[in-house]
Amino acid sequence: MSPAPGAPRIAVLGTGANGAGIGADLVRAGHDVTFIEQWPAHVEAMRRHGVRVELPDETVITPVRVHHLCEVAELREPFDLVFVLVKAYDTRWASELITPLLAESGLAIGVQNGMSLDDMASILGPHRTLGAVIEVTANMFEPGVVERQSPRSSSWFAIGSMHPATVGREEEAASVLRAAGTVEVSPDIRSSKWMKLVANAAELVPSAVLGLPLDDAVRLPGMREFMIETGREAIRACLAAGSRLMPIFGMTEADIAEPDDYAVTLLDRVLTDFTLPTTRTTVLQDWMKGRRSEVREINGLVVAVHREHGGSAPCNERVLELSLMIEAGELEARPENLAALLAV
């Protein structure tokens, strides 16, 4: 399907497992989409063969227009919407990269884990920045190939404004992103992003420390209880930082109970609705590829907020400690790390 005349020009900045799968959805929906990617082999594979998205019930190949980072300086026509899907720790340089190409009236949407919206706003301007929450399950181990475990019908997003200038404009991005899944407009995107961080703190990194798919990790004795307490510490950090409990993943206000209970609800929703037996978290995928993870932006942020307010988060501290040892090559991600996790 070809873009309609006058359709917004869209960039997907960061086309790994999530970015490539989502970008392919937008292309197939008829949007004018440009991929911008930093993995050279992935860029070349997409140029030659398109994006191959392997879904539970079908495989879809989508031809795409893609540029390597080093080619961005050659682009001239501005983008109206930029969906940012780089790692949280890459947010600042990615925002600088795209600044000259984001239309003055355009919007950049941080479809990321972590609390990266302030980094984006400080560079792109809060009047051009929207926050977003993403819940999509996908793997990528081969250039040009996405193993997407959550199809469009079960993928979920929230988009929200963080500045008066963008209030009322959320639907400009949401209407496009609905090609990739269910999209809700959040009245408090900062709190919504904290709720996703709570879920991530509980499952994303702790399971990776064990080197196991998420479903296998949570079944080990004591692991579910550890994950729950890690999430509860994150809930308390959220509240200390001035945010509040928000329904995400399609839940409603009626689903929000007492803070400690909501941490359990969020973890269970991830495990039941977004986890397959083979699901490896993005952190484990990063380590398998020899890359660093977002542990500092997730569990590390929980630890930092508690310290700032005179408290502590021992479970998150242990996750951070072991993760940094793994990234330094001092420890291997494996099931035997369970005892070290639970010793806290």
N, C-alpha and C positions, 0 to 999 in steps of 0.2 A: 504494500500500500504506500503510495507516494504522499508526502506532506502536502497539506492544503496550502494554497497561496496565502501569504501573510501569516502562516503558522509561526509560533515562537521558535526561535533557534535555541536548541537545548544542548548542553554539554554534560556528559557524565565523566567526572574527574576522579579516576581511580576505578578501574574495571577489572578487579579481581573476581572472586566467586560471586559476591553479591552484586557488584557494580555491573559486571558483564551480563549476568542473568536479568537484572532489572533493565539495563539499557536495551537488551534484545527485546524485552517486552514492549518497551516504548517504540522501538523501530517497527515492530510488527503491528502496533496500533496506528501507525501512519505518522508518527511525529518526526520532526527534523532533528536528528540526534547525531552528535559527534562524540566519539569515545576519545579520552585522553588517558594514556597509560604509561607506566614507568618500567614494565618488565619487557625488555626487547624481544625475547622469544615469543611472548604472548602477543605483542603487537604484530609481529610477522605472521604468526599462525592465524590471527583474525583477518589479516589482509588477504591471505591466501585462501582460507577456507570458511571465513565467517565465524560466528560464535556457535559452538555446538553445546546445547543445553540438554542434558540428560535428566529427564523428569521421571518420577516413579512409573508413569504409564505411557510415556512417549519420549522421543528424542526429536528436538527441533533445531534446525540449522538456519541461522539468520545472517545474511551479509550485512556488514556494518562499515561505517566510515571511521577510521581510527588514526590517531596521531600519537607519536611518541612525545615524551616531555620535551625533547630537544627540538621538536618541530613547532612547539606552541608559539614561539616568537615569530614564526612565519605566517600565523593566522592574523587576519585583519578585521573581519566582520564580527561585531560583538554578539555575545549570547544574551538571551532574555532570561533563561533559567539555567543555573548550574547546580547539578546534584553532586555533592562532594561525598565520595565514598572511600577516601584514603583512610589509613589508620589514624587514630586520634593523635598520636605523636607526630604525624606528618601534616597536621592541619595548618600550622602557621605558614610553612613554606608553600604549601599548595594554594593557600589563599593569596599569598603574594604573587604566585605564578599566574593566577587567573584574574587578578585585579584589573589589568589593562583590557581584558576581553569581556568583562561583565558590563553590560549596558548600564548607564547611570540609573535608569529606571528598572534595571533587572533585579533578580533575586537569586541568592545563593542559599542552598538548603543543605545543611550538614546532616546527611543520613548516616550517622556514625554511632558507635558506642562511646561512652565517656561523656564528659561535660565540656565539649569543644566549642560550644556556641559563642562563648566570650572571646576565644582566640579568633574565630572567624570575624566577629563583629568589630574587633579592634583593628582589623586590617581592611576589610571590605566596607565597613560602616554598618552600624545597627539598622540603618534604614534600608539596607540591601540584604539583610541576613534573616533567615528563618531557621529554627531548630527543628529537628525531627528525631523520631524514635523508629528503629527498625527491628523487626523480628522475622528473619528469613533464615532458613537452614540450607546451607550450601557448602560444597567442598570444591577445591580446585587443586589438582596435583599435576595437571598436564596443560601446557599452553593451549589456549583456545577452547578448552573443554570445561564446562561447569557441570558438576554433579549437584543439581538442585533438588533437595529433598522435600522442600515445602513448595508446592505449586502455587500458582496465583491464588487459588481458592483458599489457601490456608496461610498466605503471607499477610503480614499486618504492619501498618505504619501509622504514626501520628505526626502531624505537622502543626507548628504553632509559632506565633509571633513573640518577639521579646522586646519590641519597641513600638511606640504609638504609630510611627510612620508605616509600619507593615500590618497593623491591625486591619482586618478586612481583606487582605490580599492573600491570605493563606490558601484560598481555593484555587488561585492561579497555579500553584504548584501541586496541590492535592488532586486537581482534576487530571493532571498529566500522570501523576504517580499511580493513579488508580488502574492504569494499564498493567501494573505489576502486582496488585493486591488490594486489600481493603485499606482505606485511608480515612482516619478520623482527624478532625481539627481539635487540637488541645487548647483549652483556655489558659493553661499554665504549663508551657512546654518545658520550663526548667524543672518543675516537679515531675513531669512525665519522664524526662530523661533520667532523673534520679531513680525513679521506680525501675527503669530498665537496668540502671547501674546496680541496684539491689539484687536483681535477678542474676546479672552477670557476675557480681562478686561472689554469689553463692555457688554458681555452677561452672562458669566459664574457665576460670583459672584453677580452682581446686581439683576438678576432674583432670585437667591437663597435667598437673603435677604427678598424677598417677600414670600418665601415658596411656590412658584408656579411653575408649568411646564413653560418652556421658552416661549412657544407660548401664554400662558395665560398672562404672565407677560408683554410681549411687547405690548399687546393690551390695557393696562391700560393708562388712560390719562396722557401724559407727560413722560411716561416711555421710549418710543422709542427715544425721543429727549435727555433724560438723558443718555441713552446707547450710542448714537452717540457722545455726548460730552465727555463721559468717554473714548471712543475709540480714539477720536481726541487728548486727553491729552496723551494717550499711544503712538500715532504716533509721537508726539513731543518729548516724552522721547526717543523713538527709534532713532530719528535723532540726538538728543543731545548726545546720547551714541556713535555716530559714525557709526551707521548702516544706511541702506537705504531701500526704498520701494522695495518690491519684489513681483512678482506674486506667489500666492499659490492657493490651491484648484482647480488646473487645469486651472487657468487663464493665460493670457499672458501679455507681456509688454504693449500691446495695452489697457489692462484693467486698467492700473495704471494711475490715473489722479493726480491732485493736492492733497497734503497730506490729507487735511480735507475731500475731496470727497472720497478718497480711504478708509478712516475709515468707511464711510457709505457703500461702496461696500463690504467690508469684513463682516460687520454685516449682510447685506442683503443676502450674499451668505450662511452664516451659517443658517439664518432663512428659506431660501427657499430650500436649498439642503440637510441640515443635521438635520432638526428639524421636528418631528412629534408632533401631539397634546399632546401626553403623555410624551414627552421628558423632563426629569429632568436633570439638569446639574450635573456634578460630585460633585460640591460643595454642592448642595442640598442633593445629595445622602449621602455624608459624614456626613452632619448634621443629617439626618434622622437616621443614624447608630450610632450617638453619637461620631463621630470622628471629629478631626480638619481638616480644609481645606487648600488649597494652596493659600489662599488670600494674605499671605505675599509675596509669590513668584510671584504673578501676579500683583494685584493692589498695593500691598506694594512696589514692585520694581519700578513701575511707579512713585510713590510718592518719593521714595529715589533718583531716577535719577534726577527728577526735582529739588529736594532740593540741590543735589550735584552741579547743574548748576545754582543755584540761582533763581529758578523758583518755581512754585507751581502747583498742580494738584487737585483742590478742589473737583471734582467729585470722583476721585479715593480715595482721603482722606476720603470722607464721606463713601464710600463703605467699606474701610478698618476699619474705626471707628465702623460702625454698625456691621460688620462681627465679629470683635473681641469681641464686646458686646454679640453677639449671642453665640460665642464659650465659653465665660466666664459664660454663664447662666444668664446674666443680661437682655437679650432681646430674644424674640421668633421670629423666621423667619415666617412672616405672611404678608398678603396684606396691613395691616394697617401701615406698615413701609414705604409705598410709600411717605407719606407726609414728613417724615424725610429725605428720599433720595432727594426729589425734593427741599427741603428747602435750599439746597446749592446754 
